[in-house]
Amino acid sequence: MRIGISTGGGDCPGLNAVIRAAVKTAVGTLGHEAVGVEDGLEGLLRPNKLVQLSPARVRGLLPRGGTILGANNRANPFAYPVRGAEGVQEQDISDAVLGRLETLGIDAMMFIGGDGTQTIAQRLREKGLQVVGVPKTIDNDLMATDYTFGFDTAVNIAMEALDRLHTTAESHDRVLLLEVMGRDAGWIAMHAGLAGGADVILLPEIPWRFDAVLDKLERRRRAGTTFSIVVVAEGATELGGEAVVQEEALPGRVRRLGGAAERLADRLTDAGWEARAIVLGHIQRGGTPTAFDRVLATRLGHHAARMMDEGRYGRMAALRGTDIVDVDLTEAAGKVKVIGPDSSLLHAARDIDVSLGEG
């Protein structure tokens, strides 16, 4: 077969490890041909965007962050931004993408990405394309898999930032707020907050109350502790309020969130606290992946290549417990995995006196 590999959505530590394992398995062991489609599906719409992949080509990729194929979160073929007489409008160009794949002689596609990418893969599958999915998102919010690669790296980066913030917060008697990624799900905020000893963790799943945050800070001050650490997921919202938006959605894109921590810091300042907000941003995405993410990405890439060799299309490789399995794409596409109300993470946070901004 001639297999196409695409990395969709945002970049993520471990993407190159997936590509490496998939190519070494599919080409080096199973004897297939593999080509990389650059810049997500955008590479199918422009010339000279295919890269021949071989075991030699992927040598040395294991510790390398990002993706050698480039990433694109604006190339949804079912809502592709096209500029016309009336400005930029979204159009369905999926038939052109399928025609291009046929012209290029690509028999099947491996889509490495999160919810948006897997949804596109599922819809292309419904139109006849042979597809296999590999779950990727630092947010860990993809259904049907226990963990996604990139998440562990992002949490470790956020945890290290919190470790550093503790010392300066204590030195200056300040409230320091760290904003981390997490549009709809607070997995990074919760894991990093617990690992980094945060006093308050604000999640998209639990609308927070300003007086509850103040109460936690006041209790710490009365106990003799004059500094506090607050972790804020970018999608966290105050009860009755809305997420803080930096940029409204443009054609082919989603709205960009950001500023939740700074807004809360301003309100704390008005209430008499010395507060500063730090936005970790894309630092969470960058750099070398952790050992956990390298191993998980390798296992997922290997399993996806085996799935294609055995004709198990329309499915996604996934981690269940300690095993790599494959599940139907419909279990992941179009769904977001959030921290449920009965999560043991929430119970642990409450029992160790971490405020979630509730009640």
Buried (B, 14 or more C-beta within 10 A) or exposed (E): BEBBBBBBBBBBBBBBBBBBBBBBBBBBEBEBBBBBBBBBBBBBBEEEBBBEBEBEBBEEBBEBBBBBBBBBBBBBBBBBBEEEEEEEBBBEBBEBBBEBBEEBEBBBBBBBBBBBBBBBBBBBBEEEBBBBBBBBBBBBBBBBBBBBBBBBBBBBBBBEBBEBBBEEBBEEEBBBBBBBBBBBBBBBBBBBBBBBEBBBBBBBBBBBBBEBBBBBBEBBBEEEEBBBBBBBBBBBBBEEEEBBEEEEEEBBBEEEBBBBBBBBBEBBBEEEBBBBBBBBEEEBBBBBBBEBBBBBBBBBBBBBBBBBBEEBBBBBBBBEEEEBBBBBBBBBBEBBBBBEEEEEBBEEBEEEEBBBBEE
